[in-house]
Amino acid sequence: MRTFRRRSFAPLCAALAVATAALLVLGAPAAQAQRSDLLSEFEDKVTTFTLDNGLTFVVVERHDAPVASFVTYADVGSVDEPVGQTGIAHMFEHMAFKGTTTIGTENIERELELLEKQEEIAQKLRLERAEGAQADTARINELEAQLKKATERAKEPVVQNEFDRILSQAGMQGMNASTSADATRYFYSLPANKIELFFALESDRFKNPVLREFYTERDVVMEERRTRTESSPQGRLIEEMLAAAFKAHPYGQPTVGHMSDLQNLTRTQARAFYSEYYVPTNLTIAIAGDVQPQRVRELARQYFGDIEEQDPAPPVTTVEPDQISERRVILREQSQPIVGIGYHRPSGQSEEDAAYTVLADVLGGGRTSRFYKQLQETEKALAAQAVPSFPGDQYAGLFILFGVPNTANDVGPRQMEKEMYAVIEEIKEEGITQEELERAKTSARVSLINGLDSNMGLALQLAQAEQTAGSWKHAFRQVEEIQNVTAADVQEVARETFTRDNRTVAYIKNTEDAEPSATAVASPSEQDASGE
C-alpha cells in the first residue's frame, strides 16, 4: 500500500509560462478560472502509472527539443536517520554514484571479498570506539591502520567513475543529487533517444548497489562538514540554532551529520538504511521531455518490474513539544555579526501554509519588502530576509528571520534584533496592506513559475508532488491557496507565531558586551503582556 507524506511545494510549470503570465494582471475569479483551464490543458501532457511493486512514474510530454530530464525522488532525508547515524542519508547519496555489481568493477567477486574483509575491521573499530574512556587506544590505532590498508586494497578492482563516464559519453548533462531534511533527489538529462540507457543504469544502481568506497567517501563527507559547518560561522550558527529550537524532533539534527556519528558509520549500517527506506513505495521517478508515455511504461516494467514489493518505510513519529520559553544561542566569532530568529510553525500541509508564504514575502521579498525599506534602506542592516519553512516542511518546522547588522553605522546584533521585532510588531498590530498582499501573490506566482522553466525543474516538482501528496496535480495547490489568502489571515498567523516564548534567537557577535536581557529585546506588546 502506497503511503504519502505530504509537504508544501512549488507548483507548475514551464509549458504554462506564456499563458500564466496573464494571471498577473487578472482579478481573483478570472485568475482561478484561467488556472483551471491551464490544469485541464496540462492533464493531456501528463501520464502517471504505478508498477505492481508500488514504484510510481510521472511522464510529461514536451516535444519542443529532443532531450529529456530524469528525476528519481526518494522520500527519505536526514529526518529519517536512526539515532547515532546522522549523515547516513547524505552518505547514501554519495554511494549511488559509485556503481553496481556490473558497473565500476573489473572483478566483482574479488571486490566483494575485499569489501567483506574491510567491513570486519570497520565493525571491530566501531565497537572498540564505543567503549569510550575504557577503549584501548593502541587497539584503535592498530584497527585504524588495518582499515586504511584494507580500504586501499578494496580499490584495486574498482573502475573509477564508470557510471559518470557511460552517461557522459551518451550526452548526459547536469548529473547531480541533493539531500535535505525531508528527501533525497537524483537527477540528470539525456538526449531523448537515450531513454533506455537511463532505465538500464537507474534500475541497476537501485537494485544492485555495492556501496563501494564507503570509507573513502565517508572521509569526503567529514571534510564537507569541516568546510561547511565547522569552518563556517554561518554554518555553525544554523546548526546551533536548530539544535536549540528542536529538543525532540530530528529536524534539530544536521543533514551533514555529527562528526562522531560520521566517524563511526559503517557500510553495514548504510546497507540496512538503504533496505529500509529505498523501497518502491518510497520512490517516484519523473521524466519530462521528448518521450512517449507508452514507451516509458514498457521500459519501466522491463527494468523496474522485477523489484519485489516491500513494506512501506516507517514515518517519523516524534512530535516536537510546544516551546514554553525563549531560547538563546550566542556565538562569539571574529566575523560578520548575524541575527537569526526562528519561530515554530505548523508543517507544510497546514491550512496556514499559504499565509506563511505571503508573510515571508511581505517581510523579506525584495526591494518592496518591509525589511528592505525599514532596515536596509535606512542602512541599519546590510541584508535581511524571511524563510517561511526551515529546515523542512514535511513536519512542523521554523519560520526564520535573518538580519545582518550594519556595524559601520554602530548597529550590532542586539539593535538588529530589536529593529526586526519592530517590523513584525507592526504587522501583528496593524496587519498588511492590500497592496502588499497583491504584490506577494504576484511574486509567489512568478517565482513558482520561474522555478519550472525547464524540463528538470518540472520533473523535480512533479516527482515531489506525486510522492508526497499522492498526485502531481497538487503542484497547483499552493498557487491557488495563496490567491485565497487574506490580509486578516496573514495578521492572524503573525500574532500566533511571533511570540517571545515561541522563538529561538541565535547571534554571531564579535564583542564581549553583556548578554541582552529579555526586556531589552522584547517587543512592546510582549513587555506589556508580561508586566516587564
Buried (B, 14 or more C-beta within 10 A) or exposed (E): EBEBBBBBBBBBBBBBEEEBEEBEEEEEEEBBEBBEEBBEEBEEBBBBBBBEBBBBBBBBBBEEEEBBBBBBBBBBBBBBBEEEBBBBBBBBBBBBBBBBBEBBBEEBEEBBEBBEBBBEBBBBBBEBBEEEEEEEEEBBEBBBEBBEEBBEEBEEBBEEEBBBBBBEEBEBEEBEBBBBBBBBBBBBBBBBEBBEBBBBBBBBBBBEBBBBBBBBBBEEBBEBBBEBBEEBBBBBBBBBBBBBBBEEBBBBBBBBBBBEBBBBBBBBBBBBBBEBBBBBBBBBBBBBBBBBBEEBBEBBBEBBEEBEEBEBBEEBEEEBEEBEEBBBBEBEBEBBBBBBBBBBBBBBBBEBBBBBBBBBBBBBBEEBBBBBEBBBEEEBBBBBBBBBBBBBBBBBBBBBBBBBBBBEEEBBBBBBBBBBBBBBBBBBEEBBEEEBBEBBBBBBBBEBBEBBEBBBBBBBBBBBBBBBBBBBBBBBBBBBBBBEBBBEBBBBBBBBBBBBEBBBBBBBBBEEEEEBEBEBBBBEBBBEEEEE
